[in-house]
């Protein structure tokens, strides 16, 4: 009986593990910029830490919309946004670049080194400027980064977005053309070509997201499309905004099969355009 119970328990454990989606750690993604990184862009001298390129446990930039942020943020000015295309299908207000998207662009616009770090490893490494545009002079290797650690498009990589964002999915854009806001959190979407967002309170703050099949309905999960609260002014006020982090999780990538961990950092695999159809009701 004990052997039978053990065998059943073992099978149940394997089945449970198979049912849980795999979450690759950042060490196995391109965002591991340390010497142990699996991507081509990484430091060969300067530090062996992984998380320090984005986060610090002390002396973080509290003005940043990202917890314990450790890099100097761009000002948000000087970007060309999707709004310049005057698209007839855009009915949501597009704000200046801000929110979590600024954190992503602090590397991906190519204007400053990826080793621009406010609180560098070790004692005495604090510098509010992060070393400026050229960072802390770490030694870099990789075809998509220059000698100072700035991302380049030398090999035509899409990861280096530059400052012209007009050919990228809009960010800082009011979700579903407006409707849901802090006054009417469950307000109907103005644009019916979008799926209605879910909403709730976390630590007393109003948040929005779009449920996906990868998460639990009615509960915000990492595999949902995360919407970020921004102020769209009168008459909308604060409401859900689409940002870089809405579709991308910088820490893990949950695709399966041919989509390897860390390849595109999508919150869910885009099989059948699942990422697009999570928000767009087409």
Secondary structure, DSSP 8 states (H G I E B T S, - for coil): -HHHHHHHHHHHHHHHHHHS-----GGGSTT--STT-SSS-EEEES---SGGGTB-SSS--TTSSSTTB-S----S-S-B-GGGG--TT--S-B--S-THHHHHHHHHTSSS-TT--SB-SSTT-B-TTTTGGGTT--EEESTTB-TTS-B--TT--TT---SB-TTS---SEEGGGS---SSSTT---SSTTB---EEEEETTEEEEEE--TTS-TTS--TTSEEEEEEE--TTT-EEEEE-HHHHB-SS-----TTS-TTSS-BSS--GGGHHHHHHB--
